[in-house]
Amino acid sequence: MAGLGEICFNAGVLVESASSSVGADVSRFEAEVHAETARRPDFRIRFAVRSPVPAPAAAGDAWLAALLLPAMFAGEDLEVRLPVSARLTRTANEIQALMHSWYPDFLNRITVRTPRVLPRALPAQERGAVAVFFSGGVDSWYSLLRNREEVTHLLTVKGFDVPSADQELWPEIVRTHERIAVELGKTLVTIETDLRDHVDPSHGCFQKPFAADFWGKAMHGAGMAAVGLLLQHQFSRVIVPASWQYARLQPWGSHPVLDALWSNGQVEFWHDGAEASRLEKIRSLAGSQTALRHLRVCPSDRPGRYNCGVCEKCRRTMLTLRLFGVLDQARSFDQPLDFRAVELMPVARYLYPLYREILDEARARGEADVARLVRILIGDKFSARRRWHFCRQRAGALAGRAARKIGLPRWKRSLLKRLPARWRLRPSVRQPLARSPIPCASARSAC
């Protein structure tokens, strides 16, 4: 193990020591962390790369990326005593200004001190390898297929969307991505880290509570930057698949303005794919049998299930694949697309634009059953069955809350919450729904 130095967090030491070891198959990067504002003041952050990777010259760049936003959340100054590139030293202030302008309520401006700035700019690797972060989802498949000729490596991370403690789904993901790499002639590099377990306030890591999605809103782009900066000797460019289309850009942890700021001169980060909507991305990968066989969009990470087939994201993707006539070829979805179950699915309002794209495509293709269903989901068409379903859910929640307030035993509260689920519509209301054209070929005039 080679010692690399320290990173300090205000008056206390945030990273007391950092080290790296390079083996034949695995390279490990670790840091001992002390943070007074964390629930566990002393902890260790680990990165394990399944590839021999030399320690970067700018060893502090990755830790600066990993710890800048948690320090801003805690409101503590950050001092990096490891070598840091001159470029990232400058852009760290720009990153702070951008993130604080987006999230002034929970990301504070802090002082970042870097006493060991490398005197010269790092040499750019003009003809180095090109990597793409690859989760197996729609965004990463689109970026991979779009840049297929340039991309040489796939980067798959355990500890970001897949929990670091997972022991069932991760081996299946690695096997699948190895097959994808072989089919496409690429090299797979897997990285395992517990970074999110220690720095995500949404997981209760800090004494200051935070109920929202910190990782998605602010941190996941910095996490990817930390991985790319650890591998700066291996890649000249790292592609970050876009989450949002240009037409619907919003503050987010990965953003076309933000991602490039993590570049240090030796490795460049490219935000890719924001020109295409999600519907357009699915249309492009519908022509790839490899992508259809191995597509993974599910955020639930259920043990042993590649795609659960019942969450909103799975069903929305399946609905789009059905429109393009390739759902039966998407073997990673082993659950049928049940329109009556989808009709009762809650949909967040910020997803309505995605569903309106599906609605426009369904109308253009004459898919009246899909159009009718989507209109129900976004509230353009009334569904008594859907309204009744949510009324029962609401009644159950209110009954449980009232029972808890008056101090009923837990078993009675559980029974009371389940009572509304036994309510049924009158036959005069239920029968027309039973004959509702979802799905039905005769519904082509319904929308």
Residue pairs with C-beta under 8 A, 6 or more apart in sequence:
1 19
1 20
1 21
2 19
2 20
2 21
2 55
3 17
3 18
3 19
4 17
4 18
4 19
4 20
4 55
4 59
4 60
4 82
5 17
5 18
5 59
5 60
5 81
5 82
5 83
5 116
6 13
6 15
6 16
6 17
6 18
6 81
6 82
7 13
7 14
7 15
7 18
7 31
7 60
7 63
7 64
7 67
7 78
7 79
7 80
7 81
7 82
8 14
8 15
8 78
8 79
8 80
8 81
8 113
9 15
9 34
9 35
9 36
9 67
9 71
9 74
9 76
9 77
9 78
9 79
10 36
10 76
10 77
10 78
12 34
12 35
12 36
13 34
14 33
14 34
14 35
14 67
14 71
14 76
14 78
15 31
15 32
15 33
15 34
15 45
15 63
15 67
16 32
16 33
16 34
17 31
17 32
18 29
18 30
18 31
18 32
18 59
18 63
18 82
19 29
19 30
19 31
20 27
20 28
20 29
20 30
20 55
20 59
21 27
21 28
22 52
22 53
22 54
22 55
23 52
24 52
25 50
25 51
25 52
26 48
26 49
26 50
26 51
27 48
27 49
27 51
27 52
27 53
28 46
28 47
28 48
28 49
29 46
29 47
29 48
29 49
29 55
29 62
29 230
30 44
30 45
30 46
30 47
31 44
31 45
31 63
32 42
32 44
33 42
33 43
33 44
33 45
33 198
34 41
34 42
35 41
35 70
35 74
35 76
36 76
37 74
37 75
37 76
37 206
37 207
37 208
38 74
38 198
38 205
38 206
38 207
39 204
39 205
39 206
39 207
40 198
40 205
43 198
45 66
45 193
45 194
45 195
45 198
45 199
46 192
46 193
46 194
47 62
47 191
47 192
47 193
47 195
47 226
47 227
47 230
48 191
48 192
48 193
49 189
49 190
49 191
49 230
49 231
50 189
50 190
50 191
50 192
51 189
51 234
53 230
53 231
53 233
53 234
54 233
56 62
56 229
56 230
56 231
56 232
56 233
56 266
57 83
57 118
57 122
57 233
57 266
58 83
58 84
58 85
58 88
58 118
58 122
58 229
58 232
58 264
58 266
59 82
59 83
60 80
60 81
60 82
60 83
60 84
60 114
60 116
61 84
61 85
61 88
61 229
61 232
61 264
62 225
62 226
62 227
62 229
62 230
63 80
63 82
63 226
64 78
64 80
64 84
64 88
64 92
64 112
64 114
65 88
65 222
65 225
65 226
65 229
65 262
66 195
66 199
66 222
66 223
66 226
67 78
67 199
68 78
68 92
68 95
68 96
68 112
68 222
69 99
69 107
69 199
69 218
69 219
69 222
70 199
70 201
70 205
70 206
70 219
71 77
71 78
71 110
72 96
72 99
72 100
72 107
72 108
72 109
72 110
73 106
73 107
73 108
73 201
73 206
73 208
73 210
73 214
73 218
74 206
74 208
75 108
75 110
76 110
77 110
77 111
77 112
77 113
78 110
78 111
78 112
78 113
79 112
79 113
79 114
79 115
80 112
80 113
80 114
80 116
81 115
81 116
82 116
83 116
83 117
83 118
84 114
84 116
84 117
84 118
85 117
85 118
85 121
85 122
85 264
85 265
85 266
86 117
86 118
86 119
86 120
86 121
86 265
87 121
87 122
87 263
87 264
87 265
88 229
88 262
88 263
88 264
89 112
89 114
89 117
91 261
91 262
91 263
92 112
92 114
93 112
94 261
95 258
95 261
95 262
96 109
96 110
96 112
97 109
98 257
98 258
98 261
99 107
99 218
99 258
100 107
100 108
100 109
102 218
102 251
103 217
103 218
103 251
106 210
106 214
107 218
121 265
122 232
122 264
122 265
122 266
123 265
123 266
124 236
124 265
124 266
124 268
125 235
125 236
125 266
125 267
126 236
127 236
128 234
128 235
128 236
128 237
129 152
129 153
129 234
129 235
129 236
130 147
130 150
130 151
130 152
130 153
130 235
130 236
130 237
130 238
130 239
131 151
131 152
131 153
131 154
131 155
131 189
131 228
131 231
131 234
131 235
131 237
131 238
131 239
132 140
132 143
132 144
132 147
132 151
132 153
132 154
132 155
132 238
132 239
132 241
132 272
133 140
133 155
133 156
133 157
133 224
133 227
133 238
133 239
133 240
133 241
134 140
134 144
134 154
134 155
134 156
134 177
134 180
135 156
135 157
135 161
135 296
136 156
136 173
136 176
136 177
136 180
136 294
136 295
136 296
137 295
137 296
137 297
138 278
138 281
138 282
138 285
138 295
138 297
138 317
139 241
139 242
139 243
139 273
139 281
140 241
141 281
141 285
141 288
141 291
141 295
142 241
142 273
142 276
142 281
142 284
142 285
143 239
143 241
143 242
143 272
143 273
144 151
144 154
144 184
145 284
145 285
145 288
145 291
146 272
146 273
146 284
147 239
147 272
148 184
151 186
151 239
152 186
152 187
153 186
153 187
153 188
153 189
153 234
153 235
154 177
154 180
154 181
154 186
154 187
154 188
154 189
155 189
155 191
155 227
155 228
155 231
155 238
156 173
156 174
156 177
156 188
156 189
156 190
156 191
157 190
157 191
157 192
157 193
157 223
157 224
157 227
158 164
158 166
158 170
158 173
158 190
158 191
158 192
158 193
159 191
159 192
159 193
159 194
159 195
159 196
159 197
160 193
160 196
160 215
160 220
160 223
160 224
161 299
161 301
162 169
162 170
162 173
162 301
163 301
164 192
164 193
164 194
164 196
164 197
166 301
166 303
168 303
168 304
169 301
169 302
169 303
169 304
169 305
169 306
172 304
172 306
173 296
173 306
174 188
174 190
176 294
176 296
176 306
177 188
177 190
177 294
178 188
179 294
180 186
180 188
180 290
180 294
181 187
181 188
183 290
184 290
189 231
191 227
193 223
193 227
195 223
195 226
196 203
196 215
196 219
196 223
197 203
197 205
198 205
199 205
199 219
200 214
200 215
200 219
201 208
201 209
201 210
201 214
202 210
202 211
202 212
202 213
202 214
202 215
215 223
215 253
216 252
216 253
217 251
217 252
217 253
218 253
219 253
220 253
220 254
221 240
221 252
221 253
221 254
221 255
221 258
221 259
221 262
222 253
222 262
224 238
224 240
224 254
224 269
225 259
225 262
225 269
228 235
228 238
228 262
228 267
228 269
229 262
229 264
229 267
231 238
231 267
232 264
232 266
232 267
233 266
235 267
236 266
236 267
236 268
237 267
237 268
237 269
237 270
238 267
238 268
238 269
238 270
239 270
239 272
240 254
240 259
240 269
240 270
240 271
240 272
241 272
241 273
242 254
242 256
242 271
242 272
242 273
242 274
243 252
243 254
244 250
244 252
244 255
244 274
245 274
245 275
245 276
245 277
245 278
246 256
246 274
246 275
247 277
248 353
249 255
249 256
249 274
254 271
255 271
256 271
256 274
258 271
259 269
259 270
259 271
260 268
260 269
260 270
260 271
262 269
263 269
273 281
276 284
277 354
277 357
278 320
278 354
278 357
279 320
279 354
279 357
279 358
279 361
282 317
282 320
282 321
282 324
283 324
285 291
285 292
285 295
286 292
286 321
286 324
286 326
289 329
292 321
292 326
292 329
292 330
292 331
293 329
293 330
293 331
293 332
294 332
295 307
295 317
295 330
295 332
295 333
296 306
296 307
296 332
297 307
297 313
297 314
297 317
298 305
298 306
298 307
298 308
298 309
298 311
298 313
298 314
299 311
299 313
300 308
300 311
302 308
306 332
307 314
307 332
307 333
307 334
307 335
308 314
308 335
309 315
309 318
309 333
309 334
309 335
309 336
310 335
310 341
312 345
312 346
312 347
312 348
312 351
314 333
314 335
315 337
315 342
315 345
316 351
316 354
316 355
316 358
317 333
318 327
318 330
318 333
318 337
319 337
319 342
319 358
319 370
319 373
319 374
320 358
320 361
321 327
321 330
321 333
322 337
322 370
323 358
323 361
323 362
323 365
323 367
323 370
327 333
327 337
339 369
339 373
339 438
339 439
340 438
342 373
342 377
343 373
343 376
343 377
343 383
343 385
343 386
343 438
344 385
344 386
344 389
345 377
346 390
347 355
347 377
347 378
352 378
355 374
355 377
355 378
356 374
356 378
358 370
358 374
359 371
359 374
359 375
359 378
362 368
362 370
362 371
362 374
362 447
363 371
363 447
366 444
368 437
368 443
368 444
368 445
368 446
368 447
369 437
369 438
369 439
369 440
369 441
369 443
369 444
369 446
370 439
371 446
371 447
372 381
372 437
372 438
372 443
372 446
372 447
373 438
375 381
375 447
376 382
376 383
376 386
381 447
383 433
384 425
384 429
384 433
385 425
385 430
385 433
385 436
388 425
388 429
392 420
392 421
392 423
393 420
395 420
395 423
396 417
396 418
396 419
396 420
396 421
397 417
399 416
399 417
399 419
399 420
400 413
400 414
400 416
400 417
403 412
403 413
403 416
403 417
404 413
408 416
424 430
425 433
437 443
437 446
